[in-house]
């Protein structure tokens, strides 16, 4: 277990965990909302809530920053860039590389991870000050 400690404590690993929790949170909220409202507004609400959740967990836990309103306002840019690049990459994988339709989205997700990580990190770093670590605190 000691050998895994550096990996499990790394920022990149926390980013992957945060992405999984964001997906689970958004989907569960969507399913819950379906009990009371139509699918389209349920999806819209869960999508926006997922962005807020993603920013919150990425800013405070993954990148060890502070939650700010300016960061939350800027964070949807990650999703905008992700959507534009993902659709272009997806089309390229289908048309130029002739990947099967069932495989192309998976490859797109894997290839987009570094971009999403870098963009999310950049936004959090620019809009938030790092929280002091235990080592930075005075006794």
BALOBA-1460 file (C-alpha; in Angstrom, 3 decimals):
// residues 139
<rec num="1" residu="x" x="0.000" y="0.000" z="0.000"/>
<rec num="2" residu="x" x="2.931" y="2.331" z="0.677"/>
<rec num="3" residu="x" x="4.012" y="2.026" z="-2.941"/>
<rec num="4" residu="x" x="0.611" y="3.285" z="-4.052"/>
<rec num="5" residu="x" x="0.603" y="6.283" z="-1.693"/>
<rec num="6" residu="x" x="2.352" y="8.670" z="-4.126"/>
<rec num="7" residu="x" x="-0.061" y="7.720" z="-6.886"/>
<rec num="8" residu="x" x="-3.197" y="7.854" z="-4.736"/>
<rec num="9" residu="x" x="-2.169" y="11.220" z="-3.304"/>
<rec num="10" residu="x" x="-1.265" y="12.784" z="-6.640"/>
<rec num="11" residu="x" x="-3.152" y="15.670" z="-8.187"/>
<rec num="12" residu="x" x="-3.788" y="13.664" z="-11.350"/>
<rec num="13" residu="x" x="-5.330" y="10.790" z="-9.423"/>
<rec num="14" residu="x" x="-7.527" y="13.232" z="-7.481"/>
<rec num="15" residu="x" x="-8.577" y="14.717" z="-10.852"/>
<rec num="16" residu="x" x="-9.732" y="11.290" z="-12.068"/>
<rec num="17" residu="x" x="-11.642" y="10.657" z="-8.821"/>
<rec num="18" residu="x" x="-13.215" y="14.113" z="-9.056"/>
<rec num="19" residu="x" x="-14.333" y="13.403" z="-12.616"/>
<rec num="20" residu="x" x="-15.922" y="10.124" z="-11.555"/>
<rec num="21" residu="x" x="-17.755" y="11.779" z="-8.664"/>
<rec num="22" residu="x" x="-18.906" y="14.612" z="-10.926"/>
<rec num="23" residu="x" x="-20.344" y="12.124" z="-13.394"/>
<rec num="24" residu="x" x="-22.042" y="10.125" z="-10.642"/>
<rec num="25" residu="x" x="-23.412" y="13.250" z="-8.938"/>
<rec num="26" residu="x" x="-24.813" y="14.700" z="-12.185"/>
<rec num="27" residu="x" x="-26.377" y="11.424" z="-13.257"/>
<rec num="28" residu="x" x="-27.953" y="10.675" z="-9.880"/>
<rec num="29" residu="x" x="-29.338" y="14.212" z="-9.681"/>
<rec num="30" residu="x" x="-30.755" y="13.793" z="-13.188"/>
<rec num="31" residu="x" x="-32.475" y="10.533" z="-12.207"/>
<rec num="32" residu="x" x="-33.867" y="12.129" z="-9.060"/>
<rec num="33" residu="x" x="-35.184" y="15.153" z="-10.947"/>
<rec num="34" residu="x" x="-36.921" y="12.853" z="-13.439"/>
<rec num="35" residu="x" x="-39.301" y="11.929" z="-10.629"/>
<rec num="36" residu="x" x="-40.713" y="15.474" z="-10.728"/>
<rec num="37" residu="x" x="-39.862" y="17.155" z="-14.039"/>
<rec num="38" residu="x" x="-39.380" y="16.421" z="-17.742"/>
<rec num="39" residu="x" x="-36.072" y="15.056" z="-19.067"/>
<rec num="40" residu="x" x="-34.818" y="18.235" z="-20.777"/>
<rec num="41" residu="x" x="-35.048" y="20.556" z="-17.758"/>
<rec num="42" residu="x" x="-33.789" y="17.727" z="-15.535"/>
<rec num="43" residu="x" x="-30.757" y="17.346" z="-17.769"/>
<rec num="44" residu="x" x="-30.131" y="21.110" z="-17.868"/>
<rec num="45" residu="x" x="-30.321" y="21.424" z="-14.079"/>
<rec num="46" residu="x" x="-28.114" y="18.393" z="-13.490"/>
<rec num="47" residu="x" x="-25.593" y="19.642" z="-16.065"/>
<rec num="48" residu="x" x="-25.280" y="23.069" z="-14.417"/>
<rec num="49" residu="x" x="-25.144" y="21.466" z="-10.962"/>
<rec num="50" residu="x" x="-22.411" y="19.165" z="-12.283"/>
<rec num="51" residu="x" x="-20.333" y="22.172" z="-13.366"/>
<rec num="52" residu="x" x="-20.708" y="23.723" z="-9.903"/>
<rec num="53" residu="x" x="-19.788" y="20.379" z="-8.293"/>
<rec num="54" residu="x" x="-16.803" y="19.923" z="-10.637"/>
<rec num="55" residu="x" x="-15.486" y="23.403" z="-9.947"/>
<rec num="56" residu="x" x="-15.968" y="22.990" z="-6.213"/>
<rec num="57" residu="x" x="-14.184" y="19.657" z="-5.945"/>
<rec num="58" residu="x" x="-11.451" y="20.584" z="-8.416"/>
<rec num="59" residu="x" x="-10.696" y="23.946" z="-6.842"/>
<rec num="60" residu="x" x="-10.625" y="22.793" z="-3.228"/>
<rec num="61" residu="x" x="-9.568" y="19.142" z="-3.309"/>
<rec num="62" residu="x" x="-7.814" y="18.423" z="-6.608"/>
<rec num="63" residu="x" x="-5.842" y="21.648" z="-7.089"/>
<rec num="64" residu="x" x="-5.828" y="22.727" z="-3.423"/>
<rec num="65" residu="x" x="-7.110" y="26.215" z="-4.120"/>
<rec num="66" residu="x" x="-9.986" y="28.231" z="-2.767"/>
<rec num="67" residu="x" x="-13.500" y="28.387" z="-4.096"/>
<rec num="68" residu="x" x="-14.168" y="31.805" z="-5.684"/>
<rec num="69" residu="x" x="-17.046" y="33.289" z="-7.616"/>
<rec num="70" residu="x" x="-14.687" y="34.360" z="-10.405"/>
<rec num="71" residu="x" x="-13.424" y="30.781" z="-10.660"/>
<rec num="72" residu="x" x="-16.949" y="29.428" z="-10.825"/>
<rec num="73" residu="x" x="-17.820" y="31.974" z="-13.527"/>
<rec num="74" residu="x" x="-14.763" y="30.992" z="-15.590"/>
<rec num="75" residu="x" x="-15.015" y="27.226" z="-15.098"/>
<rec num="76" residu="x" x="-17.652" y="26.604" z="-17.809"/>
<rec num="77" residu="x" x="-14.941" y="27.598" z="-20.306"/>
<rec num="78" residu="x" x="-13.410" y="24.182" z="-19.629"/>
<rec num="79" residu="x" x="-16.650" y="22.585" z="-20.805"/>
<rec num="80" residu="x" x="-16.898" y="24.874" z="-23.837"/>
<rec num="81" residu="x" x="-13.365" y="24.074" z="-24.998"/>
<rec num="82" residu="x" x="-13.907" y="20.411" z="-24.176"/>
<rec num="83" residu="x" x="-17.070" y="20.292" z="-26.290"/>
<rec num="84" residu="x" x="-15.529" y="22.005" z="-29.325"/>
<rec num="85" residu="x" x="-12.315" y="19.957" z="-29.287"/>
<rec num="86" residu="x" x="-14.134" y="16.705" z="-28.434"/>
<rec num="87" residu="x" x="-16.562" y="16.976" z="-31.338"/>
<rec num="88" residu="x" x="-13.740" y="17.793" z="-33.765"/>
<rec num="89" residu="x" x="-11.610" y="14.929" z="-32.433"/>
<rec num="90" residu="x" x="-14.569" y="12.536" z="-32.494"/>
<rec num="91" residu="x" x="-15.280" y="13.386" z="-36.143"/>
<rec num="92" residu="x" x="-11.614" y="12.958" z="-37.019"/>
<rec num="93" residu="x" x="-11.470" y="9.573" z="-35.326"/>
<rec num="94" residu="x" x="-14.550" y="8.391" z="-37.215"/>
<rec num="95" residu="x" x="-13.806" y="9.822" z="-40.632"/>
<rec num="96" residu="x" x="-10.015" y="9.856" z="-40.952"/>
<rec num="97" residu="x" x="-8.988" y="7.002" z="-38.673"/>
<rec num="98" residu="x" x="-12.128" y="4.929" z="-39.332"/>
<rec num="99" residu="x" x="-12.536" y="3.933" z="-35.683"/>
<rec num="100" residu="x" x="-15.759" y="2.064" z="-34.853"/>
<rec num="101" residu="x" x="-18.542" y="4.310" z="-33.565"/>
<rec num="102" residu="x" x="-18.568" y="2.406" z="-30.268"/>
<rec num="103" residu="x" x="-14.845" y="3.043" z="-29.705"/>
<rec num="104" residu="x" x="-14.440" y="6.660" z="-30.882"/>
<rec num="105" residu="x" x="-16.096" y="8.244" z="-27.804"/>
<rec num="106" residu="x" x="-13.860" y="6.257" z="-25.457"/>
<rec num="107" residu="x" x="-10.716" y="7.308" z="-27.300"/>
<rec num="108" residu="x" x="-11.968" y="10.899" z="-27.313"/>
<rec num="109" residu="x" x="-12.463" y="10.843" z="-23.538"/>
<rec num="110" residu="x" x="-8.976" y="9.452" z="-22.931"/>
<rec num="111" residu="x" x="-7.360" y="11.970" z="-25.283"/>
<rec num="112" residu="x" x="-9.298" y="14.860" z="-23.719"/>
<rec num="113" residu="x" x="-8.270" y="14.078" z="-20.125"/>
<rec num="114" residu="x" x="-4.957" y="15.979" z="-20.299"/>
<rec num="115" residu="x" x="-6.646" y="18.991" z="-21.909"/>
<rec num="116" residu="x" x="-9.424" y="19.042" z="-19.314"/>
<rec num="117" residu="x" x="-6.857" y="18.674" z="-16.533"/>
<rec num="118" residu="x" x="-4.691" y="21.515" z="-17.850"/>
<rec num="119" residu="x" x="-7.618" y="23.875" z="-18.447"/>
<rec num="120" residu="x" x="-9.237" y="23.173" z="-15.082"/>
<rec num="121" residu="x" x="-5.922" y="23.621" z="-13.307"/>
<rec num="122" residu="x" x="-5.198" y="26.873" z="-15.123"/>
<rec num="123" residu="x" x="-8.594" y="28.359" z="-14.263"/>
<rec num="124" residu="x" x="-8.356" y="27.355" z="-10.609"/>
<rec num="125" residu="x" x="-4.781" y="28.651" z="-10.303"/>
<rec num="126" residu="x" x="-5.688" y="31.998" z="-11.900"/>
<rec num="127" residu="x" x="-8.843" y="32.603" z="-9.898"/>
<rec num="128" residu="x" x="-7.889" y="31.224" z="-6.510"/>
<rec num="129" residu="x" x="-5.066" y="31.398" z="-4.062"/>
<rec num="130" residu="x" x="-3.743" y="28.057" z="-2.852"/>
<rec num="131" residu="x" x="-4.913" y="27.033" z="0.582"/>
<rec num="132" residu="x" x="-2.083" y="26.846" z="3.064"/>
<rec num="133" residu="x" x="-0.811" y="23.330" z="3.611"/>
<rec num="134" residu="x" x="-0.004" y="21.988" z="7.041"/>
<rec num="135" residu="x" x="3.659" y="22.679" z="6.286"/>
<rec num="136" residu="x" x="2.944" y="26.354" z="5.549"/>
<rec num="137" residu="x" x="1.142" y="27.034" z="8.820"/>
<rec num="138" residu="x" x="3.025" y="28.567" z="11.673"/>
<rec num="139" residu="x" x="3.027" y="26.548" z="14.923"/>
